[in-house]
Amino acid sequence: MKKNILDRYPEYESTIGIEIHVQLKTKSKMFCSCQNKFGDRANINICPICSGHPGTLPVLNKKAVDFAIMAGLATNCKIAKTSTFARKHYMYPDLPKNFQITQDDKPICYEGYVTIKTSDEEEKKIRLIRIHMEEDAGKNIHGDQNESFVDLNRAGTPLLEIVSYPDIKNAYEAKTYLRQLHSIVQYLGISDADMEKGSFRADTNISVKKKKDEELGTRVELKNINSFKYIGQAIDYEVERQITLLEENGTVLQETRLWDTHNHKTLPMRKKEEAQDYRYFEEPDIPMLAIKSEQIEAIKKEIPELPDEKYIRLKNQYGVSNYEANILIDQREIADFFEASSQKCKYPKQVSNWILRDLLGYMKEHKLKLKDLKINPEKLAELVTVIEKGIINSKVASHKVFPSMMETGKYPSIIIQEQDLKQIGSKDDLEKIILDIIEKNPDNVQQYRSGKDKLFMFFVGQAMKETKGKGNPKLIQDLLKKHLK
């Protein structure tokens, strides 16, 4: 495991709080009926409300409220019986009305927590200050010739902002916390949480100080970093940058910085605003939101099995290791794929191996998602079954059958038949091949019998070559041991 950057600076400590923005998977936007859809032609899903025309009236999306309550319940928050919206004023080209409708001092969810495991495998609670609802801004698109354009399709997209207390101490804890929340919102089905599309993004607030100092250091914000890897790298860089400044008697400025993925360093973006700069006041066009106990109880019943619960169940029900369960639950679709495959073939350990090694490896190499692949649980279950039954061996499966499945989408049984890959499992057939190999290699036989045990694998290789990789490896080894004595 990579060492904590603070190991090099034992007299210092870092304090980290994170604000996460989650785009909700509702059909319409937060305050209007426009489609909430990613990837459409610019400025096609807009109306006078989300494009900020004067005199328009927002209408609150009930599904967004339900999703906010669900997120709060899943993160151990208290749900406010009454909450309000506010106007947060700032001027950017992608926010035409010059204010964002958000929640200020009366959020819908408050005082929750998420449990993570530290690098020492100890449980730690990361406390949540609040979860509140707001609308997203549009998107600025910068051209090659110093021109800029504005796409307002994203303006008005329902957002949850999840704000933590500064309980996080290093990059490892930050990434673990983010992964946990990423899994939770995916499992709830309230967001696709696609970081590349910006539907799950994090602002990280970092300060450093000497351990003996009581007062926290100056806070620096890292804005909208869209991968766990980059967030970890950016935190480590920023912690070291601030420590170096302090060691040289410099001053850490309160500012917002961006992560430069090419040069692996943070760069200043703008002076960090304070709350008073936004001139919050209560939104006059949206009445106070009242949440009934019956609504909370109904939503509570809709909450599915969450990652921590699934982790325990997968270990108990399928016998997978802690390591395997951790990777399987990271994405709900992968965990579901594992369960569906295991239930169809009854070899969960082997299914887990194929998913963790081959399936995820293929997805990473080809930069694909599970939904883009031509494989399904039935096909993987059949592959594991034909290996366990000795119809093909694992080498043929991984080098020929699996790649062909991914390319063609065909079932393993069809590929085995078309390519004549069925394993040679007949003892008589293999014994003839092995006796022939022994007869043709008298020198190697003599050396093996005189104590050069490593030559055994030479004979195994020759047998696999003669059978074109289709020989039963265990039977080959048993017969070789018998005849090489």
PyMOL commands that set and color helices and strands:
alter all, ss='L'
color gray80, all
select helices_A, chain A and resi 5-8+62-74+171-188+228-247+275-278+293-302+307-318+322-330+332-345+348-366+370-372+377-388+394-408+412-418+427-440+442-449+453-466+473-483
alter helices_A, ss='H'
color red, helices_A
select strands_A, chain A and resi 12-23+78-79+82-83+86-89+99-102+109-117+123-135+139-142+148-151+158-164+200-210+220-225+255-260+265-271+281-282+289-290
alter strands_A, ss='S'
color yellow, strands_A
deselect
rebuild
show_as cartoon
